[in-house]
């Protein structure tokens, strides 16, 4: 692997921070309250990205002199027997997450989240039935109750709206 990619990545992080600060400066501030001031959070995020990217670049440049080559030799570990490294898993997880984001407003949180979590566990080769069923449903119910009941955050519930209204778990206006 070529370590010059580290420097390129650091430069991209700095440029993203600069772009965020510039885009924030060009945008009209909204009427919402921001404890950091008008547009404070985007400015702070952009500045932190610039600082982090600059620190990464400086670190890379400082260690560059001590290395004999830009090529990394023998870095990492061998693939586990029977489980070779593949780009297919991460791409599939990305596709599942994209489908989740698209379907969430229509299908609802309570239906789509356990399906997506179970699919992610399956892709990551965690196929014990208790884990595939218990973790997604338990997580989904706990997060739903905390956000909808304790924090009063509206959560999209899709076709379960009538059932949840009858159980007094959500208001009709959601």
Buried (B, 14 or more C-beta within 10 A) or exposed (E): EEBEEBBEBBBEBBEBBBEBBEEBEEEEEEEEEEEEEEBEEBBBBBBEBBEBBBEBBEEBEEEEEEEEEEEEEEEEEEEEEEEEEEEEEEEBBEEBEEBBEEBBEEBBBBBBBBBBBBBBBBBEEEEEEEEBEEBBBEEBEEBBEEBBEEEEEEBBBBEBBEEBBEEEBBEEEE
